[in-house]
């Protein structure tokens, strides 16, 4: 008895009009979701720094603080950091790009 390896399987039809099921790239997500994602990365490794960023968020000093973290590896409180993980550095850079100053 010979059985075809394709026996009893329905034919697959691809419809290009169907919605894509690919994950949405981070830059296409709403701004707030991007901010929360980057903050979660920082908070997982450096909770104190994440708290400080949250305090500065929306103020002019926030970008300066983030740049200081990237360039100096320290936040100015005397607690120097040696080599942030790449994901944390990327999160700092992303937050600089996402930061908006609240003029009040």
mmCIF file of the C-alpha atoms, coordinates in Angstrom:
data_MODEL
# 
_entry.id   MODEL 
# 
loop_
_atom_site.group_PDB 
_atom_site.id 
_atom_site.type_symbol 
_atom_site.label_atom_id 
_atom_site.label_alt_id 
_atom_site.label_comp_id 
_atom_site.label_asym_id 
_atom_site.label_entity_id 
_atom_site.label_seq_id 
_atom_site.pdbx_PDB_ins_code 
_atom_site.Cartn_x 
_atom_site.Cartn_y 
_atom_site.Cartn_z 
_atom_site.occupancy 
_atom_site.B_iso_or_equiv 
_atom_site.pdbx_formal_charge 
_atom_site.auth_seq_id 
_atom_site.auth_comp_id 
_atom_site.auth_asym_id 
_atom_site.auth_atom_id 
_atom_site.pdbx_PDB_model_num 
ATOM 1   C CA . UNK A 1 1   ? 0.000  0.000  0.000  1.00 0.00 ? 1   UNK A CA 1 
ATOM 2   C CA . UNK A 1 2   ? 1.455  3.328  -1.052 1.00 0.00 ? 2   UNK A CA 1 
ATOM 3   C CA . UNK A 1 3   ? 0.432  6.486  0.816  1.00 0.00 ? 3   UNK A CA 1 
ATOM 4   C CA . UNK A 1 4   ? 1.180  9.869  -0.584 1.00 0.00 ? 4   UNK A CA 1 
ATOM 5   C CA . UNK A 1 5   ? 2.864  12.111 1.952  1.00 0.00 ? 5   UNK A CA 1 
ATOM 6   C CA . UNK A 1 6   ? 0.369  14.840 0.988  1.00 0.00 ? 6   UNK A CA 1 
ATOM 7   C CA . UNK A 1 7   ? -2.751 12.709 1.346  1.00 0.00 ? 7   UNK A CA 1 
ATOM 8   C CA . UNK A 1 8   ? -5.663 14.117 3.347  1.00 0.00 ? 8   UNK A CA 1 
ATOM 9   C CA . UNK A 1 9   ? -4.012 17.492 3.987  1.00 0.00 ? 9   UNK A CA 1 
ATOM 10  C CA . UNK A 1 10  ? -5.965 20.519 2.859  1.00 0.00 ? 10  UNK A CA 1 
ATOM 11  C CA . UNK A 1 11  ? -4.385 22.812 0.363  1.00 0.00 ? 11  UNK A CA 1 
ATOM 12  C CA . UNK A 1 12  ? -2.927 25.975 1.916  1.00 0.00 ? 12  UNK A CA 1 
ATOM 13  C CA . UNK A 1 13  ? -4.002 29.233 0.360  1.00 0.00 ? 13  UNK A CA 1 
ATOM 14  C CA . UNK A 1 14  ? -2.021 32.367 1.088  1.00 0.00 ? 14  UNK A CA 1 
ATOM 15  C CA . UNK A 1 15  ? -4.014 35.560 1.085  1.00 0.00 ? 15  UNK A CA 1 
ATOM 16  C CA . UNK A 1 16  ? -1.784 38.626 0.860  1.00 0.00 ? 16  UNK A CA 1 
ATOM 17  C CA . UNK A 1 17  ? -4.670 40.714 2.173  1.00 0.00 ? 17  UNK A CA 1 
ATOM 18  C CA . UNK A 1 18  ? -4.520 39.118 5.620  1.00 0.00 ? 18  UNK A CA 1 
ATOM 19  C CA . UNK A 1 19  ? -3.059 41.096 8.478  1.00 0.00 ? 19  UNK A CA 1 
ATOM 20  C CA . UNK A 1 20  ? 0.558  40.420 9.252  1.00 0.00 ? 20  UNK A CA 1 
ATOM 21  C CA . UNK A 1 21  ? 1.261  38.495 12.414 1.00 0.00 ? 21  UNK A CA 1 
ATOM 22  C CA . UNK A 1 22  ? 4.809  39.785 12.801 1.00 0.00 ? 22  UNK A CA 1 
ATOM 23  C CA . UNK A 1 23  ? 5.687  41.552 16.039 1.00 0.00 ? 23  UNK A CA 1 
ATOM 24  C CA . UNK A 1 24  ? 5.446  45.318 15.862 1.00 0.00 ? 24  UNK A CA 1 
ATOM 25  C CA . UNK A 1 25  ? 8.930  46.858 15.824 1.00 0.00 ? 25  UNK A CA 1 
ATOM 26  C CA . UNK A 1 26  ? 9.663  48.977 18.900 1.00 0.00 ? 26  UNK A CA 1 
ATOM 27  C CA . UNK A 1 27  ? 9.870  52.288 16.962 1.00 0.00 ? 27  UNK A CA 1 
ATOM 28  C CA . UNK A 1 28  ? 6.322  51.717 15.665 1.00 0.00 ? 28  UNK A CA 1 
ATOM 29  C CA . UNK A 1 29  ? 4.832  51.299 19.147 1.00 0.00 ? 29  UNK A CA 1 
ATOM 30  C CA . UNK A 1 30  ? 3.276  54.286 20.943 1.00 0.00 ? 30  UNK A CA 1 
ATOM 31  C CA . UNK A 1 31  ? 5.801  56.581 22.637 1.00 0.00 ? 31  UNK A CA 1 
ATOM 32  C CA . UNK A 1 32  ? 4.666  55.733 26.178 1.00 0.00 ? 32  UNK A CA 1 
ATOM 33  C CA . UNK A 1 33  ? 5.093  51.998 25.599 1.00 0.00 ? 33  UNK A CA 1 
ATOM 34  C CA . UNK A 1 34  ? 8.625  52.615 24.322 1.00 0.00 ? 34  UNK A CA 1 
ATOM 35  C CA . UNK A 1 35  ? 9.415  54.700 27.416 1.00 0.00 ? 35  UNK A CA 1 
ATOM 36  C CA . UNK A 1 36  ? 8.038  52.015 29.746 1.00 0.00 ? 36  UNK A CA 1 
ATOM 37  C CA . UNK A 1 37  ? 9.985  49.285 27.931 1.00 0.00 ? 37  UNK A CA 1 
ATOM 38  C CA . UNK A 1 38  ? 13.277 51.170 28.240 1.00 0.00 ? 38  UNK A CA 1 
ATOM 39  C CA . UNK A 1 39  ? 12.606 52.050 31.879 1.00 0.00 ? 39  UNK A CA 1 
ATOM 40  C CA . UNK A 1 40  ? 11.944 48.374 32.640 1.00 0.00 ? 40  UNK A CA 1 
ATOM 41  C CA . UNK A 1 41  ? 15.345 47.463 31.193 1.00 0.00 ? 41  UNK A CA 1 
ATOM 42  C CA . UNK A 1 42  ? 17.058 50.051 33.392 1.00 0.00 ? 42  UNK A CA 1 
ATOM 43  C CA . UNK A 1 43  ? 15.009 49.207 36.493 1.00 0.00 ? 43  UNK A CA 1 
ATOM 44  C CA . UNK A 1 44  ? 15.876 45.507 36.204 1.00 0.00 ? 44  UNK A CA 1 
ATOM 45  C CA . UNK A 1 45  ? 19.591 46.245 36.621 1.00 0.00 ? 45  UNK A CA 1 
ATOM 46  C CA . UNK A 1 46  ? 19.701 49.683 38.294 1.00 0.00 ? 46  UNK A CA 1 
ATOM 47  C CA . UNK A 1 47  ? 16.564 50.468 40.323 1.00 0.00 ? 47  UNK A CA 1 
ATOM 48  C CA . UNK A 1 48  ? 18.057 53.591 41.954 1.00 0.00 ? 48  UNK A CA 1 
ATOM 49  C CA . UNK A 1 49  ? 18.972 55.078 38.577 1.00 0.00 ? 49  UNK A CA 1 
ATOM 50  C CA . UNK A 1 50  ? 15.513 54.288 37.182 1.00 0.00 ? 50  UNK A CA 1 
ATOM 51  C CA . UNK A 1 51  ? 13.947 56.097 40.145 1.00 0.00 ? 51  UNK A CA 1 
ATOM 52  C CA . UNK A 1 52  ? 16.148 59.127 39.487 1.00 0.00 ? 52  UNK A CA 1 
ATOM 53  C CA . UNK A 1 53  ? 15.183 59.150 35.797 1.00 0.00 ? 53  UNK A CA 1 
ATOM 54  C CA . UNK A 1 54  ? 11.506 59.044 36.758 1.00 0.00 ? 54  UNK A CA 1 
ATOM 55  C CA . UNK A 1 55  ? 12.037 62.049 39.049 1.00 0.00 ? 55  UNK A CA 1 
ATOM 56  C CA . UNK A 1 56  ? 13.736 64.046 36.258 1.00 0.00 ? 56  UNK A CA 1 
ATOM 57  C CA . UNK A 1 57  ? 11.442 62.862 33.448 1.00 0.00 ? 57  UNK A CA 1 
ATOM 58  C CA . UNK A 1 58  ? 9.865  65.780 31.623 1.00 0.00 ? 58  UNK A CA 1 
ATOM 59  C CA . UNK A 1 59  ? 12.445 68.298 32.873 1.00 0.00 ? 59  UNK A CA 1 
ATOM 60  C CA . UNK A 1 60  ? 15.431 69.735 31.038 1.00 0.00 ? 60  UNK A CA 1 
ATOM 61  C CA . UNK A 1 61  ? 17.838 68.068 33.480 1.00 0.00 ? 61  UNK A CA 1 
ATOM 62  C CA . UNK A 1 62  ? 16.742 64.573 32.441 1.00 0.00 ? 62  UNK A CA 1 
ATOM 63  C CA . UNK A 1 63  ? 18.630 64.510 29.143 1.00 0.00 ? 63  UNK A CA 1 
ATOM 64  C CA . UNK A 1 64  ? 21.733 65.899 30.826 1.00 0.00 ? 64  UNK A CA 1 
ATOM 65  C CA . UNK A 1 65  ? 21.468 63.204 33.522 1.00 0.00 ? 65  UNK A CA 1 
ATOM 66  C CA . UNK A 1 66  ? 21.120 60.454 30.911 1.00 0.00 ? 66  UNK A CA 1 
ATOM 67  C CA . UNK A 1 67  ? 24.066 61.808 28.910 1.00 0.00 ? 67  UNK A CA 1 
ATOM 68  C CA . UNK A 1 68  ? 26.156 61.927 32.079 1.00 0.00 ? 68  UNK A CA 1 
ATOM 69  C CA . UNK A 1 69  ? 25.289 58.292 32.743 1.00 0.00 ? 69  UNK A CA 1 
ATOM 70  C CA . UNK A 1 70  ? 26.414 57.315 29.233 1.00 0.00 ? 70  UNK A CA 1 
ATOM 71  C CA . UNK A 1 71  ? 29.570 59.399 29.069 1.00 0.00 ? 71  UNK A CA 1 
ATOM 72  C CA . UNK A 1 72  ? 30.836 59.192 32.646 1.00 0.00 ? 72  UNK A CA 1 
ATOM 73  C CA . UNK A 1 73  ? 29.325 55.944 33.853 1.00 0.00 ? 73  UNK A CA 1 
ATOM 74  C CA . UNK A 1 74  ? 28.233 57.815 36.987 1.00 0.00 ? 74  UNK A CA 1 
ATOM 75  C CA . UNK A 1 75  ? 25.229 59.804 38.108 1.00 0.00 ? 75  UNK A CA 1 
ATOM 76  C CA . UNK A 1 76  ? 27.111 62.438 40.086 1.00 0.00 ? 76  UNK A CA 1 
ATOM 77  C CA . UNK A 1 77  ? 26.144 61.015 43.480 1.00 0.00 ? 77  UNK A CA 1 
ATOM 78  C CA . UNK A 1 78  ? 29.572 59.538 44.028 1.00 0.00 ? 78  UNK A CA 1 
ATOM 79  C CA . UNK A 1 79  ? 28.400 56.037 43.189 1.00 0.00 ? 79  UNK A CA 1 
ATOM 80  C CA . UNK A 1 80  ? 30.301 55.468 39.941 1.00 0.00 ? 80  UNK A CA 1 
ATOM 81  C CA . UNK A 1 81  ? 29.226 52.643 37.688 1.00 0.00 ? 81  UNK A CA 1 
ATOM 82  C CA . UNK A 1 82  ? 31.725 50.621 35.763 1.00 0.00 ? 82  UNK A CA 1 
ATOM 83  C CA . UNK A 1 83  ? 30.535 49.452 32.364 1.00 0.00 ? 83  UNK A CA 1 
ATOM 84  C CA . UNK A 1 84  ? 26.777 49.462 31.943 1.00 0.00 ? 84  UNK A CA 1 
ATOM 85  C CA . UNK A 1 85  ? 25.383 46.504 30.015 1.00 0.00 ? 85  UNK A CA 1 
ATOM 86  C CA . UNK A 1 86  ? 24.708 47.200 26.340 1.00 0.00 ? 86  UNK A CA 1 
ATOM 87  C CA . UNK A 1 87  ? 20.943 46.955 26.833 1.00 0.00 ? 87  UNK A CA 1 
ATOM 88  C CA . UNK A 1 88  ? 21.077 49.592 29.572 1.00 0.00 ? 88  UNK A CA 1 
ATOM 89  C CA . UNK A 1 89  ? 23.170 51.951 27.435 1.00 0.00 ? 89  UNK A CA 1 
ATOM 90  C CA . UNK A 1 90  ? 20.736 51.457 24.547 1.00 0.00 ? 90  UNK A CA 1 
ATOM 91  C CA . UNK A 1 91  ? 17.842 52.219 26.914 1.00 0.00 ? 91  UNK A CA 1 
ATOM 92  C CA . UNK A 1 92  ? 19.561 55.475 28.016 1.00 0.00 ? 92  UNK A CA 1 
ATOM 93  C CA . UNK A 1 93  ? 20.019 56.489 24.371 1.00 0.00 ? 93  UNK A CA 1 
ATOM 94  C CA . UNK A 1 94  ? 16.423 55.573 23.502 1.00 0.00 ? 94  UNK A CA 1 
ATOM 95  C CA . UNK A 1 95  ? 15.104 57.590 26.450 1.00 0.00 ? 95  UNK A CA 1 
ATOM 96  C CA . UNK A 1 96  ? 17.098 60.636 25.315 1.00 0.00 ? 96  UNK A CA 1 
ATOM 97  C CA . UNK A 1 97  ? 15.410 60.356 21.913 1.00 0.00 ? 97  UNK A CA 1 
ATOM 98  C CA . UNK A 1 98  ? 11.957 59.862 23.506 1.00 0.00 ? 98  UNK A CA 1 
ATOM 99  C CA . UNK A 1 99  ? 12.296 62.629 26.083 1.00 0.00 ? 99  UNK A CA 1 
ATOM 100 C CA . UNK A 1 100 ? 10.044 65.651 25.737 1.00 0.00 ? 100 UNK A CA 1 
ATOM 101 C CA . UNK A 1 101 ? 10.305 68.680 27.979 1.00 0.00 ? 101 UNK A CA 1 
ATOM 102 C CA . UNK A 1 102 ? 7.073  69.619 29.731 1.00 0.00 ? 102 UNK A CA 1 
ATOM 103 C CA . UNK A 1 103 ? 6.838  73.395 29.516 1.00 0.00 ? 103 UNK A CA 1 
ATOM 104 C CA . UNK A 1 104 ? 4.726  74.415 32.512 1.00 0.00 ? 104 UNK A CA 1 
# 
